[in-house]
Amino acid sequence: MSVKEMNYRERGLLLSMFAHQCYSEPKELFTKRPGIVDLAPLKKFLNKPLPPTYIDVEGAQAYVMSDSKDVLIACRGTEPTELNDVMADLKTWPVDHHKGGKVHRGFYAEYKKVIPGIKEALAKHNKNGLKDVWVCGHSLGGAMALLVAVELEPSGGCHTFGQPRVGNAEFLKSINFPYYRYRNNNDIVTSVPPSWLFFRHGGVLRYINSYGNIRIASWHQRFKDKWRGYFSAWKQGKFFDSILDHNMGKYHEYIANMDDNGEQLPK
């Protein structure tokens, strides 16, 4: 079964799984990370026809995998123990993007490190150019994934989890592919960089509410749900709800609550 033939739930689980597993080193790529129940959907891309390609350039990482019908690309996100990741997140001041608009300087710098290797790997994994390409990532990896997708214009689109804002409104005009942005309740990373620096979110928001369900929600409903999430966490003695909501394992777990046909999703 191709990724396009999967239902909404299966596709969301596959791409969130890859975004989570890509935090692992190559020898542990198929060792389950916290929150992963079954790696079978991802394992079908192992050595079919090529082994996964790992790109690691000056602290910026990505994976490229494929089978006979699809190519998956995942960019690795923020690891607090990695100085390079922390510094990339702090380089906030916007710079010109080569296709137009302004983007976050640190995210753009990380993208530039991996995009040559991704293009080289893509040429091997998709020699005839007939496979659907899917790009995903979490946190910093979500920002990098969006920049990669703007460059590659993937037929499958871009799916990000806990992604920060990447660029301004002019940059967002470069998006001409399916783009879905998952946000878990009070995930703090999705609220940075600040909008007063003209950073904006784009794509279709798939909001995960405080009950762990994806629902179409207005700004007013999300505002109420924000405080519901805070109060629920405080009652459990969890005082860093906005940080806990950034956990990639939780994103994958909650996507499993999606109904098969995505009836509750904004399309």
C-alpha positions in Angstrom: 0.0 0.0 0.0 1.3 3.4 -0.9 1.3 6.3 1.6 -1.3 8.1 -0.5 -3.6 5.0 -0.3 -3.4 5.0 3.5 -6.3 6.5 5.5 -5.7 9.7 7.5 -4.9 7.9 10.7 -2.4 5.5 9.1 -0.6 8.3 7.3 -0.5 10.5 10.4 0.9 7.6 12.5 3.6 6.8 9.8 4.8 10.3 9.4 4.7 11.1 13.2 6.6 7.8 13.8 9.3 8.8 11.3 9.6 12.3 12.8 10.0 10.6 16.3 12.4 7.9 15.2 14.7 10.2 13.3 16.0 11.4 16.7 17.8 8.0 16.8 21.2 7.3 15.4 21.3 5.0 12.3 22.0 1.8 14.3 19.0 2.5 16.5 16.6 3.9 13.9 14.4 0.8 14.2 14.5 0.6 18.0 11.2 1.9 19.4 11.3 5.3 21.0 9.0 6.2 23.9 5.3 6.2 22.8 5.9 4.0 19.7 3.8 0.8 19.8 4.6 -0.8 16.5 7.3 0.0 14.0 5.9 -2.2 11.3 4.6 0.7 9.1 8.1 2.2 9.0 10.0 -1.0 8.6 8.5 -1.6 5.2 10.8 1.2 4.0 13.9 -0.7 5.2 16.3 -1.6 2.4 13.5 -1.4 -0.2 15.2 -0.8 -2.5 18.0 1.1 -0.7 18.9 1.3 3.0 18.0 4.6 4.8 20.3 7.5 4.0 21.5 9.4 7.0 22.6 13.0 6.5 24.7 14.6 9.3 26.4 17.9 8.6 27.8 20.1 11.4 25.0 19.0 13.9 22.1 19.2 11.4 20.6 15.8 10.6 18.0 14.2 8.3 17.0 10.8 7.0 15.8 9.7 3.6 14.0 6.4 3.1 12.0 4.8 0.3 10.1 1.8 -1.0 8.8 1.2 -4.5 6.1 3.9 -4.4 7.2 6.6 -1.9 10.1 8.5 -0.5 10.1 9.7 3.1 12.2 12.6 4.4 12.5 13.5 8.0 14.5 16.3 9.6 15.7 15.9 13.2 14.5 18.4 15.8 15.8 20.2 18.8 17.9 18.3 21.2 18.6 20.4 24.3 21.9 18.6 24.9 23.2 19.6 21.5 24.7 23.1 21.5 24.2 23.4 17.8 20.4 22.9 18.1 20.1 25.4 20.9 22.2 28.0 19.0 20.0 27.5 15.8 16.9 28.2 17.8 18.3 31.4 19.2 19.3 32.9 15.9 16.0 34.6 15.5 16.6 37.6 13.3 15.0 37.1 9.9 17.0 36.9 6.7 16.0 36.8 3.0 14.8 33.5 1.6 16.0 32.6 -1.9 12.4 32.1 -3.1 11.0 35.3 -1.5 10.2 36.7 1.9 12.0 36.5 5.2 12.8 33.4 7.3 14.4 32.6 10.7 18.2 32.9 10.3 19.0 29.8 12.5 16.5 27.5 10.8 17.6 28.6 7.4 21.3 27.9 8.3 20.4 24.4 9.4 18.4 23.8 6.3 21.3 24.8 4.1 23.5 22.2 5.8 21.2 19.2 4.9 19.6 20.2 1.6 22.5 19.2 -0.6 22.6 15.7 1.0 18.8 15.4 0.8 18.8 16.2 -2.9 21.6 13.8 -3.5 19.8 11.0 -1.6 16.5 11.8 -3.4 18.2 11.3 -6.8 19.1 7.8 -5.7 15.8 6.9 -3.9 13.6 8.3 -6.7 15.7 7.9 -9.9 12.7 8.1 -12.3 11.0 10.9 -10.3 7.7 8.9 -10.2 7.5 8.3 -6.5 5.5 10.5 -4.1 7.7 12.4 -1.7 6.7 13.2 1.9 8.6 15.5 4.3 8.1 15.6 8.0 9.8 16.8 11.2 9.3 17.8 14.8 10.3 21.1 16.5 13.4 22.5 14.8 13.1 19.5 12.5 9.6 20.8 11.6 11.0 24.2 10.6 13.7 22.5 8.5 11.1 20.2 7.0 9.1 23.2 5.8 12.1 24.8 4.3 13.1 21.5 2.6 9.5 21.2 1.3 9.5 24.7 -0.2 12.6 23.7 -2.1 11.5 20.3 -3.3 7.7 20.9 -3.7 6.9 17.4 -2.6 3.9 15.7 -4.1 2.9 14.1 -0.8 3.4 17.3 1.1 4.8 18.4 4.4 3.6 17.3 7.8 5.1 19.0 10.9 4.7 18.4 14.6 5.3 21.1 17.3 6.8 23.4 14.6 7.9 26.9 15.4 7.1 29.8 13.0 9.5 29.8 10.1 9.0 32.9 8.0 6.8 35.9 7.2 3.7 36.2 5.1 5.6 36.7 1.9 7.6 33.5 2.5 4.4 31.6 3.0 3.3 32.4 -0.5 6.1 30.0 -1.7 4.0 27.0 -0.3 2.3 25.3 -3.2 2.1 21.8 -1.8 -0.1 20.1 0.9 1.1 21.3 4.3 -0.3 20.1 7.6 0.8 21.5 10.9 0.1 19.5 14.1 0.0 21.5 17.4 -0.5 19.8 20.8 -2.6 22.1 23.1 -0.1 24.4 24.9 3.1 23.4 23.1 5.3 26.4 23.7 7.5 25.9 20.6 4.6 26.6 18.3 4.4 30.2 19.7 7.9 31.2 18.8 9.6 33.1 17.2 7.4 36.1 18.2 4.8 37.4 15.8 6.0 41.0 16.4 9.0 40.1 14.3 6.5 39.4 11.5 6.8 35.6 11.7 3.6 33.8 10.7 2.3 30.3 10.7 0.9 28.7 7.5 -0.6 25.5 6.3 -3.6 23.6 7.7 -3.6 23.5 11.5 -4.5 20.1 13.0 -5.0 21.1 16.6 -4.8 18.4 19.4 -6.9 19.5 22.3 -6.3 19.0 26.0 -8.1 15.6 25.9 -5.7 14.4 23.3 -8.1 14.5 20.4 -7.7 16.3 17.0 -10.6 18.7 16.5 -11.5 21.6 14.3 -11.4 24.5 16.7 -11.8 28.3 16.4 -9.5 30.7 18.1 -12.0 31.1 20.9 -12.2 27.4 21.5 -8.4 27.0 21.5 -8.2 29.8 24.0 -10.6 28.0 26.4 -8.8 24.8 25.8 -5.5 26.4 26.6 -6.6 27.1 30.2 -8.3 23.7 30.4 -5.0 22.2 29.6 -3.1 24.3 32.2 -5.7 23.6 35.0 -5.6 19.8 34.2 -1.8 19.7 34.4 -1.7 21.8 37.6 -4.1 19.4 39.3 -1.7 16.6 38.5 1.2 18.6 39.9 2.6 19.3 36.4 3.7 22.9 36.3 5.4 22.9 32.9 2.5 22.0 30.7 3.7 24.0 27.7 7.0 22.2 27.7 5.4 18.7 28.3 3.1 19.3 25.4 6.1 19.5 23.0 6.9 15.8 23.5 7.0 14.0 20.2 5.9 10.7 21.7 2.7 12.4 22.9 2.1 13.8 19.3 2.3 10.2 18.0 0.2 8.8 20.8 -2.6 11.4 20.2 -2.6 11.0 16.4 -3.6 7.4 17.1 -6.9 8.8 18.4 -7.7 10.1 15.0 -10.6 8.4 13.2 -9.6 6.5 10.1 -11.2 8.9 7.6 -10.2 12.1 9.3 -13.7 13.3 9.7 -12.7 15.6 12.6 -9.8 17.1 10.6 -9.5 20.3 8.8 -8.6 19.2 5.3 
